[in-house]
Amino acid sequence: CVLSSVGGYAQNWDINTLHKINSLDSKFARNYSKAFSKSAPYIAVGVPVAMAVYAGIDKDKELLKDAIYIGTSVIEAVGITYAAKHIIGRDRPFVKYPDKIHAYGAPDADSPSFPSGHTAAAFSLATSLSITNPKWYVIAPPAVWACGVGFARMNQGVHYPSDVVAGAAIGVGCAFVNVYVNRWLNKVLFGRQIK
């Protein structure tokens, strides 16, 4: 009984919070959400690719290591969220609650909701950049952008708050775990361990 009542409360919190965020229907909020949501895959892939290209042109091995670390962190986060989505199979909020949640720029209704892949990729990128270059001016913009992506996904009505929190946790977790994975990968690729 206790578990079912806690689960019911959590689900009510999830949908009620989403309803409030989804109800912000100003033109600014909609345009902001659309821009942040669309930017997530391009920035998450584009930043490590641009770093790798620049490292290749400049023959900067350390920058190439950082690019590989950031890129593999994002790939891991996206892979884990994709697998989890299809294992868990949670319906999108606009599908389950069509009377409460309106989808703006929504994905295919058959695509599962939990966890948020856009948010996972954004937080993986932001955390990886922060780990490779821990200066406030490197940490702040990607962190604000990643939080913006999570908010945008809720404002568009395509993810519950719990989807976004889980996506963020996966992204941050992948960035930290990948520090150790890349020590091995750098040894394989470059013949010595990263410091």
N, C-alpha and C positions, 0 to 999 in steps of 0.2 A: 504493500500500500504506500509506504513512504517513497520507494523508488518511483512508482508511477506518478505520485503527486509532484515530486521534484522534476521528473521528466516533463510533465504537463506544464509546470510553471516555466521551465526553461524554454519550451516551445512557444508559450505565450509571450515571453520576453522577446524571443527571437523575432516573431512575426509583428509584435507591436512596435518594437524598435525599428524594424524595417519599414513598417507602414509610415512612421513619422518621417524617416529619411526619404522614402519614395514620394511622399507628399510635397516635398520641397519642389514646387513646379515653376519657379521663376525661370525666365529665359536664360539668365546667367548660369543658374545651377544646371540646367539641361545641357547648355553648350559646354560648360566646364566638364561635366560628367562624360559627355561624348568624346571630348578631346583627350581627357586623361585615360579613358577606357581604351580608345583606339591607339594611343601612344604606347601602351604597355608592351605588346609584343615587339614593336619596332625598336624601342629603346633598349629593352632587355637583350635583344639579339644584336642590335647595332653597336652598342657601346663596346662589348668585347671584340667584335669583328673589327671595328675601327681601330681599337688598341692593337690588335694583332697585325693589321695591315701597316700601321704606323711603325710598329716594332720591327716588322720585316724590312721596311724601307730604310729605317734608321739603324738597323742591325743592333737593336737594343734587347739583349737576352732577358734582362730583368722585367722589362715591360711585357715581353712575350709570355713570360711565366705568369705574370699578373693577369694577362688576357686569357690564358688557358684556365687559370684558376676561376676567374669570374665566369667565363663561358661554361665551364663544366658545372659550376654551382647552379647556374640558371637551368641548364639541361637536366640536372638531377631533380631540381624543384618541380619543373614542368612534368618530368616523367613520373614522379611520385604522385603528383596531383591527378594526372591523367589516369593512372592505375587506380587510385583511391576513388575517383569519380565513378568508374565503372564497376568497382567492387561494391561500393556503398549504394549507388543508384538513387540518390535523393532527388526528388522532383524539384524543378525550378520553382521559386516562390510565386511567380505569376501564373504557373500552371496549377499549383495546389490551392492558391488563394486568389482566383481571378476577380473576386468581388472587392478585395482589399489592395492588391498590388497591380499596378499597371506597368507593363514592360515598355521601356523606351530604348529603341535600338537593340532589341533582345536577340539572343542567339536562338538556334533551333530549339524548340520546346523539348525535343527528345534528348538533348544534351544534359547530362546530370549536373547537379548544383554543387555538391560538397566534395572537396574544398574548392576555393576559388583559385584557378590556375593563373589568371592575370595578377592577382595579389601575390601569389607565391613567387612568380617570376620577378615582380617589382621588388619585393622584399629581399629576395636572394641577391639581386643586382645591387641594391642599396647597401646591404650588409657586407657583401664581398668588396665593394668599393671602399667602405669604411675600414675594413680589415687591412686592405692593401695600402691605404693611405689615410691613417687616422688623424686627419686635421679637420677642424670644425667646418671649414669652407668646402671640404669634400664630403663630409658626413651630412651636413644640413640639407642641401638641395635634393639629393636622392631620397633622403628620409621623408621629406615633405612630399615629394612626388609619389613615393610608394604609398604613403597614407592617403594621398589624393586618389590614387588608383582604387584602393579599397573602398573609400567613400563613394567614388563614382559607380562602382559595380553595384552598390546597394541603392544608390539614387536611381539607377536605371532599372531597378527591380529584378535583377537577374541573380542576385545572391543574398542570402540571409547574413546577418552579422556573424553568426557562428561559422559560416563558410569563409568569410573574410579573415576572421581571427585564426582559423585553422590554416588557411593559405599563408598568412603572414608567419605563423609558427613554422610551417614547413620550409618557407623561404629562408628564414633566419637560421633554422637548424641545418639546412643543407649547406649554407655558407660556412658555418662553424665546423661541421663534420668534414667538409671538403678541404679544409686546411690540412688535415691529416692525410686524406686521399691524395692530395696534390704533392705531398712530400714524396710519396711513392711514385707518382706519375712524373714528377720532375727528375727523379733518379733514373727512370726508364728513358725519358726523352732527352735529358741533358747530361746524364752520367754522374750527377752528384746531387746531394740533397739540398733543398732550399734551407736557408738559415731559419 
